[in-house]
Amino acid sequence: MRTDLDRSASGDVARTLQDAVTGGRTPGLLAAVDRPRAGTEVHVLGDDGAGRPLRRDTIVRIASITKPVVAVAALGLVEDGALDLDAPVATWLPELARPRVLRHEAAELDDTVPARRGITLADLLSYRSGIGMLPRFTADLPVQRAYADARLGSDGPPGRYRPPPPDEWMRRLAAIPLIAQPGERWAYQTSGDLLGVLLARVCGRSLPDLLRDRVFAPLGMHDTGFHVSAEQLDRFVPQLAADPAGGFTVVDPVRGAWAAPPPFPSGAAGLVSTLDDLLAFARALRDGGRPLLSPGGVAELTTDRLTDAQRADATMFLDGAGWGLGLCVEPDGRYGWDGGLGTGWRSDPRTGVISLLLTQVLWTGPDGPAQLHGFRAAAHA
């Protein structure tokens, strides 16, 4: 039964979402608030920017919400005994058997010291592998230029170009020194891509096939994957960015970067999905993890691993939150993550409330725009 508080929260959610569309901050959106006592509240508003109405089964690019999906697959392999959180990953990633580490983040690429230990699976999942994006947007340091020149996909929003296939991607990554000793510093993005390569090598199959069998099929996530098939294109939307002069510009068309299987399936930001597919994923974690993980695996996933210093260093991306294994953990215990192409997810383990917002408009910064925060505040009130 829906309580008065539930009805009030529902009204606040509806007003916040409608304001985002009528106020011109997005041409359309899909949102869901799943409350254990009151059921699921779904909103489908507006269009794709070209006049085509959105549908509940509209497919969008979920970008960095890919990270927790791949993390769950990794923890499933840990529970099956195929991987160990604390074991070095060089067994499957020999390119990283003897990593070098920059003396400091602004050092030239040849100014390095040996890594004090190998990179572990826990380092990858906690994004403390020493590999990744530095929390600065000037992108003028030697290591930042090296990442961009290698075209690893870690130097901006996904979909701008196609990174090379996994083995070549690994060769290029291994030529760049680590930005920090393994375990010492949180760094965004690239650990998720490296995790995807690792899982594929461990299982001897492609990351798309692995995720389909271990995550998507068990949960009935039939519209989630690394590209959109010809039969799905009528439900896909263009990727938009807000135009400073008003309105929106198309960043990636329907028949663009996601219209064919990618050479490099990005474990950090490559998936497309739908509202109901993501609800199925979030509910599985909320309700104990089955059939993907044990309750203990969910606890591993959603426990903050960062020190106070690491959390402070990562403020530009995490905005005061911590990081578990492939997702953020907020001080109040809420967990989830956002996609920079316009999506956001949080689950509250205290109340059981799940909130999902899917737009097709590029977020304007690492912390997302005002409508995401307004929606989340109303959904979790």
Secondary structure, DSSP 8 states (H G I E B T S, - for coil): ---HHHHHHHHHHHHHHHHHHHTTS-SEEEEEEEETTTEEEEEEEEBSSSS-B--TT-BEE-GGGHHHHHHHHHHHHHHTTS--TTSBGGGT-GGGSS-EEESSTTS-TT-EEE-SS--BHHHHHTT-SS-SB-S-SS--SHHHHHHHHHT-S-SSSTTSS----HHHHHHHHHTS-BSS-TTT---BSHHHHHHHHHHHHHHTS-HHHHHIIIIIHHHT-TT-BSS--GGGGGGB--EEEE-TTSSEEEEE-TTSTTSS--SS--TTT--EE-HHHHHHHHHHHHTT-TTT--HHHHHHHTS----HHHHHHTHHHHTT-EE-SSSEE-TTS-EEEEETTTEEEEE-TTT--EEEEE-SB--SSTT--HHHHHHHHHHT-
